[in-house]
């Protein structure tokens, strides 16, 4: 089946439900009755499994072309589970340098303090990974496109290099979504999403998902999920399942608007640089065309006046963009990465990654592109 059909039908079949409900019912129950002491049943206690969560997990696995899906209480809980499932004290993880600030905080404030060595690296040239690999490395953590500067990495090449050394590869696929990029097919072992963003799509839920193909790795992730208990609840699972049904429609609009306005932003006197993989000016535009269906709904800009005051002035003038931490909703959102999504990064690290005070990340919603352009024009004037 094609993606649009999977988005609507995968994960749940109405005829499997007792009452043939078209939408997966919300099983707001903590326990499920055992028929006997020895009965074997898929649902017993909702921390271990819940029918509404299972429907979502099956859906995201199908959309990513994977065998096993897992849903968590947040994207960070999903990342934490991946790290717990793959790393032990003394191991090393190599992560892209310009990754999400919350992931950076988790790696440096918790895992590094627990005996995990963390190496951040610019992996835009795949051979850089080969030079960093050693017997202690057990995991490579990627983002592509990255948050917030939309750098890409060659997923196929990096996965091949890592696998030659027996190292697993995980990727945060939140910005691309499975509609635009399917990393499992490109050689990655573990795919993670903050489903809070595009999968849910309506800024009304916090949830994370992980998808894998390997059965032994799935068993380890399931053990951590059940033991630690940071699971997605049935209400949140339902909301993401509902959001996924229109994912392809929303992403088409996000991508169309982002490309149109990225091209326009390149012409604006107040803007020094525009970051968007769909622009021919992007240094990895050819790679983006090779490994993505389209280029996403996020555009980041450097203001010519590189200051927090300038960034705040533009953000405050915007009328249709909400100033906020998240992205991927039907409404447009502007983020000041230096103080918001990456606020926990030390100043020197932010500077090295290119996260300036005059940087704004724009998440384009599904509003009319002409209205968004007019709003940006008056804010940048």
C-alpha positions in Angstrom: 0.0 0.0 0.0 1.0 3.6 -0.6 1.8 5.9 2.3 -1.5 7.8 2.2 -3.5 4.5 2.5 -1.3 3.2 5.3 -1.7 6.5 7.2 -5.5 6.0 7.2 -5.7 2.2 7.6 -2.6 0.8 9.2 -2.5 -0.3 12.8 -6.2 -0.9 13.4 -8.9 -2.8 11.6 -12.6 -1.9 12.6 -13.7 -5.5 12.1 -11.2 -6.6 14.9 -13.1 -4.5 17.4 -16.1 -5.9 19.1 -18.4 -3.1 18.0 -16.6 -2.4 14.6 -15.7 1.2 15.6 -14.1 3.0 12.7 -11.6 4.7 15.0 -9.5 2.8 17.5 -11.4 3.0 20.8 -9.8 4.7 23.8 -9.2 1.9 26.3 -9.0 4.1 29.4 -8.4 1.2 31.7 -5.4 0.3 33.8 -6.1 -3.4 34.0 -7.8 -6.1 31.9 -9.5 -9.1 33.4 -7.9 -12.5 33.3 -10.2 -15.4 32.6 -8.0 -17.9 34.6 -4.7 -17.9 36.5 -3.0 -19.5 33.5 -4.7 -17.5 30.7 -2.4 -16.0 28.1 -3.7 -12.7 26.8 -2.1 -9.7 25.0 -3.4 -7.1 27.5 -3.2 -7.4 31.2 -1.9 -4.1 32.7 -1.7 -0.9 30.7 1.9 -0.2 31.5 2.8 -3.4 29.7 0.4 -3.0 26.8 -2.8 -1.1 26.0 -5.0 -1.7 22.9 -5.1 2.0 22.0 -1.3 2.3 22.4 -0.8 -0.9 20.5 -2.8 0.5 17.5 -0.6 3.5 17.4 2.6 1.4 17.8 1.5 -0.8 14.9 0.7 2.3 12.8 4.1 4.0 13.2 5.9 0.8 12.5 4.0 0.4 9.2 4.7 4.0 8.2 8.4 3.6 8.8 8.5 0.2 7.1 9.5 -1.4 10.4 8.4 -4.5 12.3 8.2 -3.2 15.9 6.9 0.1 17.2 6.9 1.5 20.7 5.1 4.6 22.1 6.4 6.6 25.1 5.2 9.5 27.3 7.5 12.0 25.4 10.1 12.2 22.8 12.8 12.4 25.5 11.5 9.3 27.1 11.8 7.6 23.7 15.5 8.8 23.4 16.2 7.7 26.9 14.9 4.2 26.2 17.1 3.9 23.1 20.1 4.9 25.1 19.3 2.5 28.0 18.6 -0.3 25.6 21.9 0.1 23.7 24.5 1.4 26.2 26.2 0.4 29.4 28.8 2.2 31.6 32.1 2.4 29.7 30.4 2.5 26.3 30.7 5.4 23.9 28.0 7.1 21.8 28.9 9.3 18.8 26.3 12.0 18.2 26.0 14.7 15.6 27.2 18.0 17.1 24.2 20.1 16.1 21.5 18.0 17.7 18.3 19.0 19.7 19.2 20.7 22.9 17.1 18.3 25.0 19.1 15.4 23.6 22.3 17.2 24.3 21.3 17.8 27.9 20.3 14.1 28.4 23.6 12.9 27.0 25.9 15.4 28.9 24.0 15.8 32.2 22.8 12.2 32.8 24.5 9.7 30.6 28.0 11.2 30.7 27.7 11.3 34.5 26.8 7.6 34.5 29.9 6.4 32.8 28.9 6.8 29.1 31.4 8.6 27.0 29.8 11.1 24.6 31.5 12.4 21.5 29.9 15.1 19.4 31.0 15.3 15.8 30.3 17.0 12.5 29.3 14.0 10.4 28.4 15.9 7.2 31.5 14.2 5.7 30.8 10.4 6.3 34.5 9.5 6.6 34.7 11.6 9.8 32.8 8.8 11.5 35.4 6.2 10.5 38.1 8.1 12.2 36.1 8.3 15.5 35.1 4.6 15.7 36.8 2.4 18.3 35.8 -0.8 20.2 34.0 1.2 22.9 31.5 2.9 20.5 28.2 1.1 20.6 25.8 3.7 19.1 25.8 6.5 16.6 23.0 9.1 17.1 22.0 11.1 14.0 19.6 13.9 13.2 18.8 14.7 9.5 17.7 17.4 9.0 19.2 18.7 12.2 17.6 21.1 14.7 17.7 24.0 14.1 20.1 24.6 11.2 18.8 21.8 9.0 22.1 20.2 8.3 21.9 16.8 6.6 24.0 13.7 6.9 24.4 10.9 4.3 22.4 8.2 6.1 23.3 5.4 3.8 27.0 6.1 4.0 27.1 6.6 7.8 25.1 3.4 8.4 27.4 1.4 6.2 30.5 2.7 8.0 29.0 2.1 11.4 27.8 -1.4 10.6 31.3 -2.4 9.3 32.4 -1.8 12.9 29.5 -3.6 14.5 27.9 -0.3 15.7 24.2 0.4 15.8 22.8 3.6 14.3 19.8 5.6 15.6 18.2 8.7 14.1 15.8 11.3 15.2 13.5 11.5 12.2 11.1 14.1 13.7 11.7 16.9 11.1 11.4 14.6 8.1 8.6 12.3 9.3 8.2 8.9 7.7 6.3 10.6 4.8 9.5 12.4 3.6 12.2 10.0 4.8 12.3 6.3 5.9 15.7 5.7 7.6 15.2 2.0 8.1 15.3 1.5 4.4 18.5 3.6 4.3 20.2 1.3 6.7 19.5 2.7 10.1 18.7 0.4 13.0 16.5 2.6 15.2 14.2 5.4 14.2 12.8 7.8 16.8 10.2 10.6 16.5 8.9 13.2 18.8 5.3 12.5 17.9 4.4 15.8 19.7 5.4 17.4 16.5 4.2 16.4 13.0 2.8 13.0 13.8 0.3 14.5 16.2 0.3 17.7 14.3 -2.1 19.7 16.4 0.0 20.9 19.4 -2.3 19.0 21.9 -0.2 16.0 22.9 3.3 15.0 24.2 4.4 11.6 22.9 7.5 9.8 21.5 7.8 6.7 19.3 10.6 4.3 18.4 10.6 1.9 15.5 13.0 -1.0 14.8 13.3 -4.1 12.7 15.6 -6.3 14.7 13.7 -8.7 17.0 16.4 -8.9 19.7 16.7 -5.1 19.8 12.9 -4.8 20.0 12.9 -7.2 23.0 15.4 -5.0 24.8 13.5 -1.8 24.1 10.3 -3.5 25.2 12.0 -4.6 28.5 13.1 -1.0 29.2 9.7 0.4 28.2 7.8 -2.0 30.5 10.3 -1.8 33.4 10.8 2.0 33.4 7.1 2.7 32.6 7.4 5.9 30.6 4.6 4.8 28.4 2.1 6.8 26.3 -1.4 6.9 27.8 -4.4 5.8 25.8 -5.8 9.4 25.3 -2.5 10.6 23.9 -2.1 7.5 21.8 -5.5 8.2 20.3 -4.7 11.8 19.5 -1.5 10.9 17.7 -3.3 8.1 15.8 -5.9 10.6 14.7 -3.2 13.1 13.7 -1.4 10.5 11.6 -4.5 10.1 9.3 -3.8 13.5 7.8 0.0 13.5 8.1 0.5 13.3 4.3 -1.9 16.1 3.6 -0.4 18.4 6.2 3.2 17.6 5.2 2.4 18.4 1.5 1.2 21.9 2.7 4.0 22.4 5.1 6.6 21.6 2.5 4.9 23.7 -0.2 4.7 26.8 2.0 8.2 26.4 3.4 9.9 26.2 0.0 7.9 29.2 -1.3 8.7 31.4 1.7 12.3 30.2 2.0 12.9 31.4 -1.5 11.2 34.7 -0.6 13.2 35.1 2.6 16.4 34.9 0.6 15.4 38.2 -1.0 14.8 40.1 2.3 17.3 42.8 3.3 16.9 42.0 7.0 17.8 38.4 6.5 21.5 37.4 6.3 21.1 33.7 5.5 18.3 31.2 5.0 18.6 27.5 6.0 16.4 25.1 4.1 17.3 21.9 2.3 15.0 22.7 -0.6 17.0 25.8 -1.6 19.7 25.3 -4.3 21.9 27.5 -2.0 21.8 24.8 0.7 25.2 23.0 0.6 23.5 19.6 0.8 20.6 20.2 -1.6 21.6 17.3 -3.8 21.7 14.9 -0.8 18.3 16.1 0.3 16.9 15.3 -3.1 18.5 11.9 -2.9 17.3 10.8 0.5 14.1 12.8 1.1 10.8 12.9 -0.8 10.5 16.7 -0.1 12.2 19.1 2.2 10.1 19.6 5.3 8.2 22.5 6.9 11.0 24.1 8.9 13.0 27.1 7.8 15.7 28.8 9.9 17.1 32.3 9.3 20.0 34.4 10.5 18.9 38.0 10.9 21.4 40.5 9.7 21.4 42.2 13.1 22.8 39.3 15.1 21.3 40.1 18.5 18.8 38.8 20.9 17.0 42.1 20.8 16.6 41.9 17.0 15.3 38.3 17.3 12.8 39.3 20.0 11.7 42.4 18.0 10.8 40.3 15.0 9.2 37.5 17.1 7.0 40.0 19.0 5.9 41.7 15.8 4.7 38.5 14.2 0.9 38.1 14.4 0.3 34.7 12.9 3.3 32.9 14.4 3.1 31.7 18.0 6.4 32.2 19.9 7.0 28.8 21.4 9.2 25.8 22.0 7.6 23.3 19.7 7.0 22.8 15.9 5.0 20.7 13.5 1.5 21.9 14.3 -1.2 23.3 12.0 -0.3 26.7 13.3 2.9 28.5 12.4 5.5 28.8 15.3 8.6 30.9 15.7 11.4 29.7 18.0 14.4 31.5 19.4 16.7 28.5 19.6 19.4 30.1 21.6 17.1 30.6 24.6 14.4 28.1 23.9 15.0 24.7 22.2 18.8 24.9 22.8 18.8 27.1 26.0 20.4 24.3 28.0 23.5 24.2 25.8 26.6 26.1 27.0 27.2 29.3 25.1 30.5 28.0 23.6 28.7 24.9 22.3 25.9 26.9 20.8 28.4 29.2 19.1 30.3 26.2 17.7 27.1 24.8 16.3 26.1 28.1 14.7 23.2 28.8 17.1 23.4 32.6 17.2 21.3 35.1 19.1 20.0 36.4 15.8 18.7 32.9 14.7 15.0 32.2 14.4 13.5 28.8 13.5 10.2 29.0 11.6 7.8 26.1 11.6 5.3 26.8 8.9 1.7 25.6 9.5 -1.1 25.1 7.1 -2.3 28.7 6.9 -2.4 30.5 3.6 1.2 31.2 2.4 0.4 34.7 1.3 -0.8 35.6 4.8 2.3 34.2 6.4 4.5 36.1 3.9 2.7 39.3 4.7 3.2 38.7 8.4 6.9 38.0 8.0 7.3 41.1 5.7 5.8 43.5 8.3 7.8 41.8 11.2 11.1 42.1 9.3 10.5 45.7 8.1 
